[in-house]
Every structure is written in C-alpha cells, then in structure tokens.
C-alpha cells in the first residue's frame, strides 16, 4: 500500500489524473492519500444498505492528495481470501 500510494502521489505531482482502488480487507490502501482518514469500503456500505445500487458514488469515492480519487472495494476476511486460502490449505 505504501509503495503504491507514494508512486501515485509522485504521478499526481506530475499532473496525472489518478484513481486508486484498494481491495485490502483492512481498507487501508488509500489511507496515505486521504491524510490518514479511514474510508468506508464499498462492500461494507453495501452490507449496511442491502445492495450496491443503494450507494451513491460520492459515498465511496473520496478525493485526497492532489485530487487523487480514492475507492476502497473491501475484500475477503483475513485468512480466507487471496493468499489466506493457500496458507490454510497448506
């Protein structure tokens, strides 16, 4: 997360338009861009509302450093998705 956010910050400094979409279960892939502000993930909000269709874009896409657009999709619970399944299986 830190490496990608610093790379994107440098690209934003060069005038590039940036959208970062995080998929970490902790929803912290955009935290540096948002000056340490926690962001609600799309999955979390959809669970609260009952459907993705009940979410407005401005609720899940925040603007951070140098107008970088930030979205956190959320992800599987730790240990059950991505590498977690492989570790459990092994």
mmCIF file as gemmi writes it, N, C-alpha and C atoms, coordinates in Angstrom:
data_model
loop_
_atom_site.group_PDB
_atom_site.id
_atom_site.type_symbol
_atom_site.label_atom_id
_atom_site.label_alt_id
_atom_site.label_comp_id
_atom_site.label_asym_id
_atom_site.label_entity_id
_atom_site.label_seq_id
_atom_site.pdbx_PDB_ins_code
_atom_site.Cartn_x
_atom_site.Cartn_y
_atom_site.Cartn_z
_atom_site.occupancy
_atom_site.B_iso_or_equiv
_atom_site.pdbx_formal_charge
_atom_site.auth_seq_id
_atom_site.auth_asym_id
_atom_site.pdbx_PDB_model_num
ATOM 1 N N . UNK Axp A 1 ? 0.817 -1.201 0 1 0 ? 1 A 1
ATOM 2 C CA . UNK Axp A 1 ? 0 0 0 1 0 ? 1 A 1
ATOM 3 C C . UNK Axp A 1 ? 0.859 1.263 0 1 0 ? 1 A 1
ATOM 4 N N . UNK Axp A 2 ? 1.868 1.294 0.849 1 0 ? 2 A 1
ATOM 5 C CA . UNK Axp A 2 ? 2.71 2.487 0.955 1 0 ? 2 A 1
ATOM 6 C C . UNK Axp A 2 ? 3.44 2.764 -0.348 1 0 ? 2 A 1
ATOM 7 N N . UNK Axp A 3 ? 3.999 1.734 -0.958 1 0 ? 3 A 1
ATOM 8 C CA . UNK Axp A 3 ? 4.728 1.919 -2.215 1 0 ? 3 A 1
ATOM 9 C C . UNK Axp A 3 ? 3.805 2.415 -3.313 1 0 ? 3 A 1
ATOM 10 N N . UNK Axp A 4 ? 2.641 1.807 -3.44 1 0 ? 4 A 1
ATOM 11 C CA . UNK Axp A 4 ? 1.716 2.235 -4.498 1 0 ? 4 A 1
ATOM 12 C C . UNK Axp A 4 ? 1.23 3.658 -4.256 1 0 ? 4 A 1
ATOM 13 N N . UNK Axp A 5 ? 0.936 4.01 -3.016 1 0 ? 5 A 1
ATOM 14 C CA . UNK Axp A 5 ? 0.46 5.359 -2.732 1 0 ? 5 A 1
ATOM 15 C C . UNK Axp A 5 ? 1.539 6.408 -2.985 1 0 ? 5 A 1
ATOM 16 N N . UNK Axp A 6 ? 2.782 6.1 -2.637 1 0 ? 6 A 1
ATOM 17 C CA . UNK Axp A 6 ? 3.864 7.049 -2.906 1 0 ? 6 A 1
ATOM 18 C C . UNK Axp A 6 ? 4.117 7.2 -4.402 1 0 ? 6 A 1
ATOM 19 N N . UNK Axp A 7 ? 4.031 6.096 -5.141 1 0 ? 7 A 1
ATOM 20 C CA . UNK Axp A 7 ? 4.189 6.157 -6.599 1 0 ? 7 A 1
ATOM 21 C C . UNK Axp A 7 ? 3.075 6.994 -7.212 1 0 ? 7 A 1
ATOM 22 N N . UNK Axp A 8 ? 1.85 6.765 -6.771 1 0 ? 8 A 1
ATOM 23 C CA . UNK Axp A 8 ? 0.717 7.526 -7.294 1 0 ? 8 A 1
ATOM 24 C C . UNK Axp A 8 ? 0.791 8.996 -6.894 1 0 ? 8 A 1
ATOM 25 N N . UNK Axp A 9 ? 1.299 9.28 -5.711 1 0 ? 9 A 1
ATOM 26 C CA . UNK Axp A 9 ? 1.473 10.671 -5.29 1 0 ? 9 A 1
ATOM 27 C C . UNK Axp A 9 ? 2.457 11.381 -6.21 1 0 ? 9 A 1
ATOM 28 N N . UNK Axp A 10 ? 3.541 10.696 -6.568 1 0 ? 10 A 1
ATOM 29 C CA . UNK Axp A 10 ? 4.521 11.283 -7.491 1 0 ? 10 A 1
ATOM 30 C C . UNK Axp A 10 ? 3.899 11.523 -8.862 1 0 ? 10 A 1
ATOM 31 N N . UNK Axp A 11 ? 3.093 10.58 -9.327 1 0 ? 11 A 1
ATOM 32 C CA . UNK Axp A 11 ? 2.422 10.751 -10.619 1 0 ? 11 A 1
ATOM 33 C C . UNK Axp A 11 ? 1.433 11.915 -10.575 1 0 ? 11 A 1
ATOM 34 N N . UNK Axp A 12 ? 0.734 12.067 -9.455 1 0 ? 12 A 1
ATOM 35 C CA . UNK Axp A 12 ? -0.194 13.187 -9.294 1 0 ? 12 A 1
ATOM 36 C C . UNK Axp A 12 ? 0.564 14.511 -9.294 1 0 ? 12 A 1
ATOM 37 N N . UNK Axp A 13 ? 1.737 14.527 -8.662 1 0 ? 13 A 1
ATOM 38 C CA . UNK Axp A 13 ? 2.583 15.729 -8.663 1 0 ? 13 A 1
ATOM 39 C C . UNK Axp A 13 ? 2.98 16.119 -10.082 1 0 ? 13 A 1
ATOM 40 N N . UNK Axp A 14 ? 3.081 15.125 -10.973 1 0 ? 14 A 1
ATOM 41 C CA . UNK Axp A 14 ? 3.456 15.387 -12.367 1 0 ? 14 A 1
ATOM 42 C C . UNK Axp A 14 ? 2.243 15.75 -13.224 1 0 ? 14 A 1
ATOM 43 N N . UNK Axp A 15 ? 1.075 15.877 -12.592 1 0 ? 15 A 1
ATOM 44 C CA . UNK Axp A 15 ? -0.112 16.309 -13.313 1 0 ? 15 A 1
ATOM 45 C C . UNK Axp A 15 ? -1.007 15.205 -13.842 1 0 ? 15 A 1
ATOM 46 N N . UNK Axp A 16 ? -0.687 13.954 -13.516 1 0 ? 16 A 1
ATOM 47 C CA . UNK Axp A 16 ? -1.522 12.84 -13.977 1 0 ? 16 A 1
ATOM 48 C C . UNK Axp A 16 ? -2.815 12.78 -13.162 1 0 ? 16 A 1
ATOM 49 N N . UNK Axp A 17 ? -3.899 12.376 -13.805 1 0 ? 17 A 1
ATOM 50 C CA . UNK Axp A 17 ? -5.16 12.144 -13.097 1 0 ? 17 A 1
ATOM 51 C C . UNK Axp A 17 ? -5.138 10.7 -12.604 1 0 ? 17 A 1
ATOM 52 N N . UNK Axp A 18 ? -5.388 10.513 -11.308 1 0 ? 18 A 1
ATOM 53 C CA . UNK Axp A 18 ? -5.205 9.208 -10.676 1 0 ? 18 A 1
ATOM 54 C C . UNK Axp A 18 ? -6.484 8.746 -9.98 1 0 ? 18 A 1
ATOM 55 N N . UNK Axp A 19 ? -6.79 7.458 -10.147 1 0 ? 19 A 1
ATOM 56 C CA . UNK Axp A 19 ? -7.828 6.773 -9.379 1 0 ? 19 A 1
ATOM 57 C C . UNK Axp A 19 ? -7.17 5.55 -8.761 1 0 ? 19 A 1
ATOM 58 N N . UNK Axp A 20 ? -7.223 5.45 -7.44 1 0 ? 20 A 1
ATOM 59 C CA . UNK Axp A 20 ? -6.686 4.274 -6.758 1 0 ? 20 A 1
ATOM 60 C C . UNK Axp A 20 ? -7.857 3.499 -6.17 1 0 ? 20 A 1
ATOM 61 N N . UNK Axp A 21 ? -7.895 2.202 -6.469 1 0 ? 21 A 1
ATOM 62 C CA . UNK Axp A 21 ? -8.942 1.321 -5.949 1 0 ? 21 A 1
ATOM 63 C C . UNK Axp A 21 ? -8.267 0.263 -5.087 1 0 ? 21 A 1
ATOM 64 N N . UNK Axp A 22 ? -8.513 0.322 -3.804 1 0 ? 22 A 1
ATOM 65 C CA . UNK Axp A 22 ? -7.927 -0.637 -2.879 1 0 ? 22 A 1
ATOM 66 C C . UNK Axp A 22 ? -8.836 -1.839 -2.695 1 0 ? 22 A 1
ATOM 67 N N . UNK Axp A 23 ? -8.235 -3.004 -2.503 1 0 ? 23 A 1
ATOM 68 C CA . UNK Axp A 23 ? -9.038 -4.221 -2.29 1 0 ? 23 A 1
ATOM 69 C C . UNK Axp A 23 ? -8.57 -4.989 -1.059 1 0 ? 23 A 1
ATOM 70 N N . UNK Axp A 24 ? -7.945 -4.317 -0.143 1 0 ? 24 A 1
ATOM 71 C CA . UNK Axp A 24 ? -7.459 -4.932 1.082 1 0 ? 24 A 1
ATOM 72 C C . UNK Axp A 24 ? -8.614 -5.042 2.085 1 0 ? 24 A 1
ATOM 73 N N . UNK Axp A 25 ? -8.739 -6.166 2.799 1 0 ? 25 A 1
ATOM 74 C CA . UNK Axp A 25 ? -9.804 -6.296 3.797 1 0 ? 25 A 1
ATOM 75 C C . UNK Axp A 25 ? -9.765 -5.202 4.865 1 0 ? 25 A 1
ATOM 76 N N . UNK Axp A 26 ? -8.569 -4.68 5.15 1 0 ? 26 A 1
ATOM 77 C CA . UNK Axp A 26 ? -8.448 -3.618 6.151 1 0 ? 26 A 1
ATOM 78 C C . UNK Axp A 26 ? -8.87 -2.26 5.604 1 0 ? 26 A 1
ATOM 79 N N . UNK Axp A 27 ? -9.083 -2.159 4.296 1 0 ? 27 A 1
ATOM 80 C CA . UNK Axp A 27 ? -9.493 -0.915 3.639 1 0 ? 27 A 1
ATOM 81 C C . UNK Axp A 27 ? -8.536 0.23 3.952 1 0 ? 27 A 1
ATOM 82 N N . UNK Axp A 28 ? -7.227 -0.053 3.868 1 0 ? 28 A 1
ATOM 83 C CA . UNK Axp A 28 ? -6.244 0.99 4.166 1 0 ? 28 A 1
ATOM 84 C C . UNK Axp A 28 ? -5.352 1.321 2.975 1 0 ? 28 A 1
ATOM 85 N N . UNK Axp A 29 ? -5.735 0.893 1.789 1 0 ? 29 A 1
ATOM 86 C CA . UNK Axp A 29 ? -4.912 1.129 0.599 1 0 ? 29 A 1
ATOM 87 C C . UNK Axp A 29 ? -4.889 2.59 0.172 1 0 ? 29 A 1
ATOM 88 N N . UNK Axp A 30 ? -5.826 3.38 0.668 1 0 ? 30 A 1
ATOM 89 C CA . UNK Axp A 30 ? -5.899 4.792 0.282 1 0 ? 30 A 1
ATOM 90 C C . UNK Axp A 30 ? -5.623 5.73 1.456 1 0 ? 30 A 1
ATOM 91 N N . UNK Axp A 31 ? -5.277 5.167 2.592 1 0 ? 31 A 1
ATOM 92 C CA . UNK Axp A 31 ? -5.158 5.968 3.817 1 0 ? 31 A 1
ATOM 93 C C . UNK Axp A 31 ? -4.151 7.118 3.705 1 0 ? 31 A 1
ATOM 94 N N . UNK Axp A 32 ? -2.982 6.887 3.111 1 0 ? 32 A 1
ATOM 95 C CA . UNK Axp A 32 ? -1.998 7.967 2.986 1 0 ? 32 A 1
ATOM 96 C C . UNK Axp A 32 ? -2.507 9.08 2.081 1 0 ? 32 A 1
ATOM 97 N N . UNK Axp A 33 ? -3.183 8.71 1.01 1 0 ? 33 A 1
ATOM 98 C CA . UNK Axp A 33 ? -3.727 9.708 0.084 1 0 ? 33 A 1
ATOM 99 C C . UNK Axp A 33 ? -4.773 10.585 0.757 1 0 ? 33 A 1
ATOM 100 N N . UNK Axp A 34 ? -5.47 10.014 1.734 1 0 ? 34 A 1
ATOM 101 C CA . UNK Axp A 34 ? -6.545 10.721 2.431 1 0 ? 34 A 1
ATOM 102 C C . UNK Axp A 34 ? -6.07 11.318 3.754 1 0 ? 34 A 1
ATOM 103 N N . UNK Axp A 35 ? -4.762 11.481 3.905 1 0 ? 35 A 1
ATOM 104 C CA . UNK Axp A 35 ? -4.172 12.094 5.101 1 0 ? 35 A 1
ATOM 105 C C . UNK Axp A 35 ? -4.591 11.351 6.369 1 0 ? 35 A 1
ATOM 106 N N . UNK Axp A 36 ? -4.472 10.02 6.345 1 0 ? 36 A 1
ATOM 107 C CA . UNK Axp A 36 ? -4.75 9.11 7.467 1 0 ? 36 A 1
ATOM 108 C C . UNK Axp A 36 ? -6.23 8.96 7.799 1 0 ? 36 A 1
ATOM 109 N N . UNK Axp A 37 ? -7.103 9.475 6.946 1 0 ? 37 A 1
ATOM 110 C CA . UNK Axp A 37 ? -8.54 9.336 7.175 1 0 ? 37 A 1
ATOM 111 C C . UNK Axp A 37 ? -8.991 7.945 6.737 1 0 ? 37 A 1
ATOM 112 N N . UNK Axp A 38 ? -9.714 7.253 7.613 1 0 ? 38 A 1
ATOM 113 C CA . UNK Axp A 38 ? -10.243 5.933 7.261 1 0 ? 38 A 1
ATOM 114 C C . UNK Axp A 38 ? -11.376 6.094 6.252 1 0 ? 38 A 1
ATOM 115 N N . UNK Axp A 39 ? -11.499 5.124 5.36 1 0 ? 39 A 1
ATOM 116 C CA . UNK Axp A 39 ? -12.519 5.175 4.324 1 0 ? 39 A 1
ATOM 117 C C . UNK Axp A 39 ? -13.411 3.941 4.418 1 0 ? 39 A 1
ATOM 118 N N . UNK Axp A 40 ? -14.698 4.131 4.279 1 0 ? 40 A 1
ATOM 119 C CA . UNK Axp A 40 ? -15.643 3.022 4.284 1 0 ? 40 A 1
ATOM 120 C C . UNK Axp A 40 ? -15.566 2.303 2.948 1 0 ? 40 A 1
ATOM 121 N N . UNK Axp A 41 ? -15.505 0.973 2.979 1 0 ? 41 A 1
ATOM 122 C CA . UNK Axp A 41 ? -15.4 0.215 1.73 1 0 ? 41 A 1
ATOM 123 C C . UNK Axp A 41 ? -16.768 0.047 1.071 1 0 ? 41 A 1
ATOM 124 N N . UNK Axp A 42 ? -16.741 -0.222 -0.228 1 0 ? 42 A 1
ATOM 125 C CA . UNK Axp A 42 ? -17.966 -0.469 -0.984 1 0 ? 42 A 1
ATOM 126 C C . UNK Axp A 42 ? -18.698 -1.672 -0.39 1 0 ? 42 A 1
ATOM 127 N N . UNK Axp A 43 ? -17.961 -2.755 -0.094 1 0 ? 43 A 1
ATOM 128 C CA . UNK Axp A 43 ? -18.596 -3.952 0.472 1 0 ? 43 A 1
ATOM 129 C C . UNK Axp A 43 ? -19.24 -3.68 1.828 1 0 ? 43 A 1
ATOM 130 N N . UNK Axp A 44 ? -18.575 -2.906 2.658 1 0 ? 44 A 1
ATOM 131 C CA . UNK Axp A 44 ? -19.117 -2.588 3.978 1 0 ? 44 A 1
ATOM 132 C C . UNK Axp A 44 ? -20.403 -1.785 3.846 1 0 ? 44 A 1
ATOM 133 N N . UNK Axp A 45 ? -20.391 -0.772 2.986 1 0 ? 45 A 1
ATOM 134 C CA . UNK Axp A 45 ? -21.572 0.061 2.791 1 0 ? 45 A 1
ATOM 135 C C . UNK Axp A 45 ? -22.705 -0.733 2.154 1 0 ? 45 A 1
ATOM 136 N N . UNK Axp A 46 ? -22.382 -1.602 1.196 1 0 ? 46 A 1
ATOM 137 C CA . UNK Axp A 46 ? -23.406 -2.433 0.556 1 0 ? 46 A 1
ATOM 138 C C . UNK Axp A 46 ? -24.053 -3.372 1.574 1 0 ? 46 A 1
ATOM 139 N N . UNK Axp A 47 ? -23.248 -3.911 2.482 1 0 ? 47 A 1
ATOM 140 C CA . UNK Axp A 47 ? -23.792 -4.792 3.521 1 0 ? 47 A 1
ATOM 141 C C . UNK Axp A 47 ? -24.741 -4.03 4.441 1 0 ? 47 A 1
ATOM 142 N N . UNK Axp A 48 ? -24.385 -2.792 4.765 1 0 ? 48 A 1
ATOM 143 C CA . UNK Axp A 48 ? -25.235 -1.972 5.628 1 0 ? 48 A 1
ATOM 144 C C . UNK Axp A 48 ? -26.53 -1.581 4.933 1 0 ? 48 A 1
ATOM 145 N N . UNK Axp A 49 ? -26.438 -1.258 3.644 1 0 ? 49 A 1
ATOM 146 C CA . UNK Axp A 49 ? -27.595 -0.77 2.888 1 0 ? 49 A 1
ATOM 147 C C . UNK Axp A 49 ? -28.441 -1.884 2.285 1 0 ? 49 A 1
ATOM 148 N N . UNK Axp A 50 ? -27.837 -3.042 2.066 1 0 ? 50 A 1
ATOM 149 C CA . UNK Axp A 50 ? -28.572 -4.151 1.488 1 0 ? 50 A 1
ATOM 150 C C . UNK Axp A 50 ? -28.281 -4.4 0.024 1 0 ? 50 A 1
ATOM 151 N N . UNK Axp A 51 ? -27.743 -3.398 -0.683 1 0 ? 51 A 1
ATOM 152 C CA . UNK Axp A 51 ? -27.433 -3.576 -2.11 1 0 ? 51 A 1
ATOM 153 C C . UNK Axp A 51 ? -26.473 -2.491 -2.573 1 0 ? 51 A 1
ATOM 154 N N . UNK Axp A 52 ? -25.655 -2.832 -3.55 1 0 ? 52 A 1
ATOM 155 C CA . UNK Axp A 52 ? -24.719 -1.861 -4.124 1 0 ? 52 A 1
ATOM 156 C C . UNK Axp A 52 ? -25.481 -0.715 -4.783 1 0 ? 52 A 1
ATOM 157 N N . UNK Axp A 53 ? -26.643 -1.02 -5.338 1 0 ? 53 A 1
ATOM 158 C CA . UNK Axp A 53 ? -27.447 0.005 -6.017 1 0 ? 53 A 1
ATOM 159 C C . UNK Axp A 53 ? -27.917 1.108 -5.075 1 0 ? 53 A 1
ATOM 160 N N . UNK Axp A 54 ? -27.867 0.857 -3.776 1 0 ? 54 A 1
ATOM 161 C CA . UNK Axp A 54 ? -28.293 1.846 -2.785 1 0 ? 54 A 1
ATOM 162 C C . UNK Axp A 54 ? -27.169 2.781 -2.349 1 0 ? 54 A 1
ATOM 163 N N . UNK Axp A 55 ? -26.025 2.683 -3.001 1 0 ? 55 A 1
ATOM 164 C CA . UNK Axp A 55 ? -24.861 3.508 -2.654 1 0 ? 55 A 1
ATOM 165 C C . UNK Axp A 55 ? -24.684 4.604 -3.697 1 0 ? 55 A 1
ATOM 166 N N . UNK Axp A 56 ? -24.386 5.806 -3.242 1 0 ? 56 A 1
ATOM 167 C CA . UNK Axp A 56 ? -24.079 6.928 -4.131 1 0 ? 56 A 1
ATOM 168 C C . UNK Axp A 56 ? -22.563 7.008 -4.313 1 0 ? 56 A 1
ATOM 169 N N . UNK Axp A 57 ? -22.126 7.404 -5.497 1 0 ? 57 A 1
ATOM 170 C CA . UNK Axp A 57 ? -20.7 7.462 -5.813 1 0 ? 57 A 1
ATOM 171 C C . UNK Axp A 57 ? -19.924 8.314 -4.814 1 0 ? 57 A 1
ATOM 172 N N . UNK Axp A 58 ? -20.477 9.462 -4.425 1 0 ? 58 A 1
ATOM 173 C CA . UNK Axp A 58 ? -19.756 10.352 -3.507 1 0 ? 58 A 1
ATOM 174 C C . UNK Axp A 58 ? -19.533 9.725 -2.126 1 0 ? 58 A 1
ATOM 175 N N . UNK Axp A 59 ? -20.276 8.664 -1.814 1 0 ? 59 A 1
ATOM 176 C CA . UNK Axp A 59 ? -20.104 7.992 -0.528 1 0 ? 59 A 1
ATOM 177 C C . UNK Axp A 59 ? -18.894 7.063 -0.514 1 0 ? 59 A 1
ATOM 178 N N . UNK Axp A 60 ? -18.479 6.593 -1.671 1 0 ? 60 A 1
ATOM 179 C CA . UNK Axp A 60 ? -17.381 5.625 -1.726 1 0 ? 60 A 1
ATOM 180 C C . UNK Axp A 60 ? -16.151 6.134 -2.467 1 0 ? 60 A 1
ATOM 181 N N . UNK Axp A 61 ? -16.26 7.247 -3.163 1 0 ? 61 A 1
ATOM 182 C CA . UNK Axp A 61 ? -15.102 7.806 -3.86 1 0 ? 61 A 1
ATOM 183 C C . UNK Axp A 61 ? -14.757 9.153 -3.232 1 0 ? 61 A 1
ATOM 184 N N . UNK Axp A 62 ? -13.654 9.165 -2.502 1 0 ? 62 A 1
ATOM 185 C CA . UNK Axp A 62 ? -13.197 10.38 -1.842 1 0 ? 62 A 1
ATOM 186 C C . UNK Axp A 62 ? -12.027 10.969 -2.616 1 0 ? 62 A 1
ATOM 187 N N . UNK Axp A 63 ? -11.808 12.261 -2.438 1 0 ? 63 A 1
ATOM 188 C CA . UNK Axp A 63 ? -10.702 12.94 -3.099 1 0 ? 63 A 1
ATOM 189 C C . UNK Axp A 63 ? -9.624 13.227 -2.067 1 0 ? 63 A 1
ATOM 190 N N . UNK Axp A 64 ? -8.393 12.84 -2.404 1 0 ? 64 A 1
ATOM 191 C CA . UNK Axp A 64 ? -7.279 13.01 -1.484 1 0 ? 64 A 1
ATOM 192 C C . UNK Axp A 64 ? -6.209 13.925 -2.038 1 0 ? 64 A 1
ATOM 193 N N . UNK Axp A 65 ? -4.973 13.638 -1.683 1 0 ? 65 A 1
ATOM 194 C CA . UNK Axp A 65 ? -3.799 14.41 -2.071 1 0 ? 65 A 1
ATOM 195 C C . UNK Axp A 65 ? -3.791 14.693 -3.572 1 0 ? 65 A 1
ATOM 196 N N . UNK Axp A 66 ? -3.604 15.954 -3.937 1 0 ? 66 A 1
ATOM 197 C CA . UNK Axp A 66 ? -3.502 16.367 -5.347 1 0 ? 66 A 1
ATOM 198 C C . UNK Axp A 66 ? -4.667 15.863 -6.197 1 0 ? 66 A 1
ATOM 199 N N . UNK Axp A 67 ? -5.852 15.843 -5.615 1 0 ? 67 A 1
ATOM 200 C CA . UNK Axp A 67 ? -7.081 15.424 -6.306 1 0 ? 67 A 1
ATOM 201 C C . UNK Axp A 67 ? -7.086 13.965 -6.74 1 0 ? 67 A 1
ATOM 202 N N . UNK Axp A 68 ? -6.298 13.128 -6.08 1 0 ? 68 A 1
ATOM 203 C CA . UNK Axp A 68 ? -6.331 11.694 -6.366 1 0 ? 68 A 1
ATOM 204 C C . UNK Axp A 68 ? -7.67 11.152 -5.872 1 0 ? 68 A 1
ATOM 205 N N . UNK Axp A 69 ? -8.37 10.434 -6.734 1 0 ? 69 A 1
ATOM 206 C CA . UNK Axp A 69 ? -9.65 9.824 -6.385 1 0 ? 69 A 1
ATOM 207 C C . UNK Axp A 69 ? -9.372 8.475 -5.714 1 0 ? 69 A 1
ATOM 208 N N . UNK Axp A 70 ? -10.068 8.207 -4.615 1 0 ? 70 A 1
ATOM 209 C CA . UNK Axp A 70 ? -9.8 7.019 -3.806 1 0 ? 70 A 1
ATOM 210 C C . UNK Axp A 70 ? -11.072 6.222 -3.546 1 0 ? 70 A 1
ATOM 211 N N . UNK Axp A 71 ? -11 4.915 -3.813 1 0 ? 71 A 1
ATOM 212 C CA . UNK Axp A 71 ? -12.107 3.994 -3.551 1 0 ? 71 A 1
ATOM 213 C C . UNK Axp A 71 ? -11.532 2.762 -2.863 1 0 ? 71 A 1
ATOM 214 N N . UNK Axp A 72 ? -12.226 2.268 -1.866 1 0 ? 72 A 1
ATOM 215 C CA . UNK Axp A 72 ? -11.863 1.004 -1.216 1 0 ? 72 A 1
ATOM 216 C C . UNK Axp A 72 ? -12.978 0.013 -1.498 1 0 ? 72 A 1
ATOM 217 N N . UNK Axp A 73 ? -12.659 -1.036 -2.227 1 0 ? 73 A 1
ATOM 218 C CA . UNK Axp A 73 ? -13.686 -2.035 -2.545 1 0 ? 73 A 1
ATOM 219 C C . UNK Axp A 73 ? -13.947 -2.959 -1.363 1 0 ? 73 A 1
ATOM 220 N N . UNK Axp A 74 ? -12.965 -3.113 -0.497 1 0 ? 74 A 1
ATOM 221 C CA . UNK Axp A 74 ? -13.063 -4.1 0.566 1 0 ? 74 A 1
ATOM 222 C C . UNK Axp A 74 ? -12.527 -5.416 0.032 1 0 ? 74 A 1
ATOM 223 N N . UNK Axp A 75 ? -12.6 -6.437 0.795 1 0 ? 75 A 1
ATOM 224 C CA . UNK Axp A 75 ? -12.085 -7.725 0.356 1 0 ? 75 A 1
ATOM 225 C C . UNK Axp A 75 ? -12.521 -8.826 1.291 1 0 ? 75 A 1
ATOM 226 N N . UNK Axp A 76 ? -12.045 -10.024 1.056 1 0 ? 76 A 1
ATOM 227 C CA . UNK Axp A 76 ? -12.428 -11.151 1.915 1 0 ? 76 A 1
ATOM 228 C C . UNK Axp A 76 ? -11.872 -10.972 3.323 1 0 ? 76 A 1
ATOM 229 N N . UNK Axp A 77 ? -12.481 -11.663 4.253 1 0 ? 77 A 1
ATOM 230 C CA . UNK Axp A 77 ? -11.975 -11.635 5.622 1 0 ? 77 A 1
ATOM 231 C C . UNK Axp A 77 ? -10.537 -12.143 5.629 1 0 ? 77 A 1
ATOM 232 N N . UNK Axp A 78 ? -9.682 -11.601 6.494 1 0 ? 78 A 1
ATOM 233 C CA . UNK Axp A 78 ? -8.3 -12.076 6.56 1 0 ? 78 A 1
ATOM 234 C C . UNK Axp A 78 ? -8.244 -13.589 6.766 1 0 ? 78 A 1
ATOM 235 N N . UNK Axp A 79 ? -7.402 -14.247 5.98 1 0 ? 79 A 1
ATOM 236 C CA . UNK Axp A 79 ? -7.208 -15.684 6.108 1 0 ? 79 A 1
ATOM 237 C C . UNK Axp A 79 ? -8.087 -16.542 5.226 1 0 ? 79 A 1
ATOM 238 N N . UNK Axp A 80 ? -9.1 -15.941 4.566 1 0 ? 80 A 1
ATOM 239 C CA . UNK Axp A 80 ? -9.984 -16.754 3.725 1 0 ? 80 A 1
ATOM 240 C C . UNK Axp A 80 ? -9.891 -16.408 2.248 1 0 ? 80 A 1
ATOM 241 N N . UNK Axp A 81 ? -9.24 -15.327 1.909 1 0 ? 81 A 1
ATOM 242 C CA . UNK Axp A 81 ? -9.137 -14.946 0.506 1 0 ? 81 A 1
ATOM 243 C C . UNK Axp A 81 ? -7.697 -14.813 0.086 1 0 ? 81 A 1
ATOM 244 N N . UNK Axp A 82 ? -7.479 -14.651 -1.166 1 0 ? 82 A 1
ATOM 245 C CA . UNK Axp A 82 ? -6.156 -14.442 -1.744 1 0 ? 82 A 1
ATOM 246 C C . UNK Axp A 82 ? -5.164 -15.474 -1.203 1 0 ? 82 A 1
ATOM 247 N N . UNK Axp A 83 ? -4.099 -15.026 -0.584 1 0 ? 83 A 1
ATOM 248 C CA . UNK Axp A 83 ? -3.072 -15.946 -0.081 1 0 ? 83 A 1
ATOM 249 C C . UNK Axp A 83 ? -3.556 -16.745 1.118 1 0 ? 83 A 1
ATOM 250 N N . UNK Axp A 84 ? -4.519 -16.228 1.837 1 0 ? 84 A 1
ATOM 251 C CA . UNK Axp A 84 ? -5.015 -16.911 3.029 1 0 ? 84 A 1
ATOM 252 C C . UNK Axp A 84 ? -5.505 -18.315 2.759 1 0 ? 84 A 1
ATOM 253 N N . UNK Axp A 85 ? -6.198 -18.516 1.643 1 0 ? 85 A 1
ATOM 254 C CA . UNK Axp A 85 ? -6.692 -19.854 1.304 1 0 ? 85 A 1
ATOM 255 C C . UNK Axp A 85 ? -5.54 -20.819 1.084 1 0 ? 85 A 1
ATOM 256 N N . UNK Axp A 86 ? -4.509 -20.351 0.411 1 0 ? 86 A 1
ATOM 257 C CA . UNK Axp A 86 ? -3.347 -21.203 0.178 1 0 ? 86 A 1
ATOM 258 C C . UNK Axp A 86 ? -2.665 -21.596 1.464 1 0 ? 86 A 1
ATOM 259 N N . UNK Axp A 87 ? -2.566 -20.654 2.379 1 0 ? 87 A 1
ATOM 260 C CA . UNK Axp A 87 ? -1.921 -20.928 3.667 1 0 ? 87 A 1
ATOM 261 C C . UNK Axp A 87 ? -2.754 -21.917 4.474 1 0 ? 87 A 1
ATOM 262 N N . UNK Axp A 88 ? -4.071 -21.735 4.486 1 0 ? 88 A 1
ATOM 263 C CA . UNK Axp A 88 ? -4.952 -22.646 5.219 1 0 ? 88 A 1
ATOM 264 C C . UNK Axp A 88 ? -4.875 -24.049 4.622 1 0 ? 88 A 1
ATOM 265 N N . UNK Axp A 89 ? -4.902 -24.124 3.282 1 0 ? 89 A 1
ATOM 266 C CA . UNK Axp A 89 ? -4.858 -25.414 2.593 1 0 ? 89 A 1
ATOM 267 C C . UNK Axp A 89 ? -3.548 -26.139 2.859 1 0 ? 89 A 1
ATOM 268 N N . UNK Axp A 90 ? -2.445 -25.383 2.826 1 0 ? 90 A 1
ATOM 269 C CA . UNK Axp A 90 ? -1.127 -25.983 3.038 1 0 ? 90 A 1
ATOM 270 C C . UNK Axp A 90 ? -1.007 -26.47 4.465 1 0 ? 90 A 1
